[in-house]
């Protein structure tokens, strides 16, 4: 597996709780799973959700890393390097 080369861009901690996908809440949409952008803290929905806001945010902002904020999940993903990983302390 390719390692992530963007760990230096992590500026935001993984939140303990979130109200939902920021973009879906704004438009009355629905989501399946939530991700936090580790560069700016944007909460978006996963690619299995109808609107795929997390990956849309990553493309528009060039922010490479998201982390799942689903209960019991502690993995992260780098869109640029196509790498999944677990961050120590998350």
Residue frames as qw, qx, qy, qz and C-alpha x, y, z in Angstrom:
[[0.000, 0.889, 0.459, 0.000, 0.00, 0.00, 0.00],
 [0.362, 0.553, -0.028, 0.750, 1.22, 3.50, -0.83],
 [0.358, -0.455, -0.502, 0.643, 1.94, 5.60, 2.25],
 [0.063, 0.939, 0.328, 0.087, 0.33, 9.01, 2.68],
 [0.564, 0.123, -0.051, 0.815, 2.75, 11.84, 1.99],
 [0.088, -0.624, -0.192, -0.753, 0.40, 14.58, 3.23],
 [0.574, -0.521, -0.576, 0.261, 0.40, 14.01, 6.99],
 [0.328, -0.139, -0.177, 0.917, 1.96, 17.45, 7.46],
 [0.186, -0.302, -0.328, -0.876, -1.34, 18.96, 6.26],
 [0.471, -0.548, -0.691, 0.005, -3.34, 17.66, 9.23],
 [0.071, 0.332, -0.231, 0.912, -4.40, 20.78, 11.15],
 [0.603, -0.314, 0.026, -0.733, -7.72, 19.73, 12.70],
 [0.204, -0.159, 0.916, -0.305, -8.44, 17.08, 15.34],
 [0.309, -0.271, -0.840, -0.353, -11.08, 14.42, 14.83],
 [0.415, -0.334, 0.189, -0.825, -14.26, 15.67, 16.56],
 [0.183, 0.001, 0.924, -0.337, -16.03, 13.44, 19.05],
 [0.334, 0.567, 0.730, -0.185, -19.52, 14.30, 17.79],
 [0.008, -0.082, 0.382, 0.921, -20.93, 16.03, 14.72],
 [0.506, 0.336, 0.391, -0.692, -24.51, 17.05, 13.85],
 [0.757, 0.456, 0.468, -0.007, -24.30, 15.76, 10.27],
 [0.556, 0.240, 0.381, 0.699, -22.99, 16.57, 6.82],
 [0.068, -0.487, -0.123, 0.862, -22.71, 20.37, 6.66],
 [0.150, 0.141, -0.524, -0.827, -23.73, 20.51, 3.01],
 [0.252, -0.346, -0.870, -0.246, -26.63, 18.04, 3.33],
 [0.157, -0.567, -0.602, 0.540, -27.96, 19.93, 6.34],
 [0.019, 0.399, -0.089, -0.913, -27.91, 23.14, 4.28],
 [0.336, 0.120, -0.567, -0.742, -29.89, 21.62, 1.39],
 [0.764, -0.060, 0.289, -0.573, -32.10, 19.17, 3.29],
 [0.651, 0.362, -0.644, -0.177, -30.17, 16.20, 1.92],
 [0.897, -0.385, 0.157, -0.151, -29.40, 12.85, 3.52],
 [0.240, 0.666, -0.703, 0.068, -26.18, 10.97, 4.17],
 [0.920, -0.112, -0.373, -0.035, -24.96, 7.51, 5.11],
 [0.784, -0.330, -0.166, 0.499, -21.54, 8.07, 6.73],
 [0.011, -1.000, 0.013, -0.025, -19.62, 11.16, 7.76],
 [0.775, 0.123, -0.068, 0.616, -16.01, 12.27, 7.20],
 [0.216, -0.931, -0.032, 0.293, -14.04, 15.20, 8.61],
 [0.596, 0.695, -0.147, 0.373, -11.54, 17.10, 6.50],
 [0.747, -0.445, -0.170, 0.464, -8.31, 17.13, 8.47],
 [0.409, 0.250, 0.073, 0.875, -7.17, 20.40, 6.88],
 [0.135, -0.319, -0.037, -0.937, -10.17, 22.60, 7.74],
 [0.204, 0.102, 0.766, -0.601, -12.71, 20.57, 9.74],
 [0.560, 0.113, -0.283, -0.770, -15.43, 20.45, 7.06],
 [0.483, 0.032, 0.840, -0.245, -17.88, 17.61, 7.79],
 [0.506, 0.319, -0.440, -0.670, -19.02, 15.90, 4.60],
 [0.885, 0.024, 0.339, -0.318, -20.80, 12.72, 3.61],
 [0.519, -0.292, 0.746, 0.299, -19.14, 9.63, 2.15],
 [0.195, 0.283, -0.649, -0.679, -19.10, 8.45, -1.45],
 [0.051, -0.291, -0.952, -0.080, -21.92, 5.98, -0.68],
 [0.127, 0.601, 0.470, -0.634, -24.14, 8.97, 0.16],
 [0.504, 0.719, 0.468, 0.094, -26.20, 10.56, -2.63],
 [0.194, 0.980, -0.017, 0.031, -24.24, 13.83, -2.73],
 [0.860, 0.073, -0.084, 0.498, -20.70, 12.66, -1.87],
 [0.046, -0.985, 0.005, -0.163, -19.84, 15.96, -0.19],
 [0.653, -0.630, 0.301, 0.292, -16.57, 14.82, 1.44],
 [0.672, 0.048, 0.471, 0.570, -14.88, 13.95, -1.84],
 [0.282, 0.824, 0.316, 0.376, -16.38, 17.00, -3.57],
 [0.321, -0.942, 0.086, 0.049, -14.87, 19.15, -0.83],
 [0.708, -0.387, 0.401, 0.434, -11.49, 17.44, -1.22],
 [0.579, 0.405, 0.452, 0.545, -11.46, 18.08, -4.97],
 [0.093, 0.913, 0.242, 0.316, -12.60, 21.71, -4.68],
 [0.383, -0.911, 0.151, -0.035, -10.26, 22.62, -1.82],
 [0.621, 0.515, -0.544, 0.232, -7.27, 20.36, -2.55],
 [0.465, -0.541, 0.563, -0.416, -7.44, 19.18, 1.07],
 [0.463, 0.315, -0.806, -0.192, -6.11, 15.61, 0.88],
 [0.241, 0.009, -0.926, 0.289, -7.07, 13.79, 4.11],
 [0.622, -0.398, -0.111, -0.665, -10.40, 12.83, 5.65],
 [0.038, 0.126, -0.918, 0.375, -11.10, 10.78, 8.74],
 [0.434, -0.442, -0.716, -0.320, -14.24, 8.82, 9.48],
 [0.201, -0.283, 0.448, -0.824, -16.32, 10.28, 12.31],
 [0.766, -0.228, -0.441, -0.408, -18.56, 7.24, 12.53],
 [0.645, -0.577, 0.390, -0.314, -18.76, 5.65, 16.01],
 [0.879, -0.210, 0.421, 0.076, -16.09, 2.97, 16.44],
 [0.772, 0.509, 0.135, 0.357, -14.24, 3.91, 13.23],
 [0.377, -0.822, 0.160, 0.396, -10.81, 5.52, 13.45],
 [0.688, 0.131, 0.442, 0.561, -9.42, 5.27, 9.92],
 [0.102, 0.768, -0.097, -0.625, -8.26, 8.07, 7.65],
 [0.723, 0.409, 0.470, 0.298, -7.90, 8.30, 3.90],
 [0.139, -0.572, 0.276, 0.760, -5.70, 10.41, 1.63],
 [0.673, 0.648, 0.270, -0.231, -7.41, 11.17, -1.68],
 [0.283, 0.831, -0.431, -0.211, -4.17, 12.23, -3.36],
 [0.017, -0.483, 0.875, 0.017, -2.15, 9.13, -2.45],
 [0.807, -0.063, -0.404, -0.425, -5.16, 6.74, -2.46],
 [0.409, 0.181, -0.794, 0.412, -4.01, 5.53, 0.94],
 [0.666, -0.611, -0.222, -0.365, -6.04, 4.38, 3.93],
 [0.474, 0.222, -0.632, 0.572, -4.41, 4.41, 7.37],
 [0.549, -0.737, -0.395, 0.017, -4.95, 4.84, 11.11],
 [0.173, 0.704, -0.304, 0.618, -3.44, 7.82, 12.88],
 [0.511, -0.186, -0.676, 0.496, -2.03, 7.16, 16.33],
 [0.080, -0.214, -0.427, 0.875, -3.95, 9.00, 19.00],
 [0.363, -0.084, -0.325, -0.869, -7.12, 9.40, 16.93]]
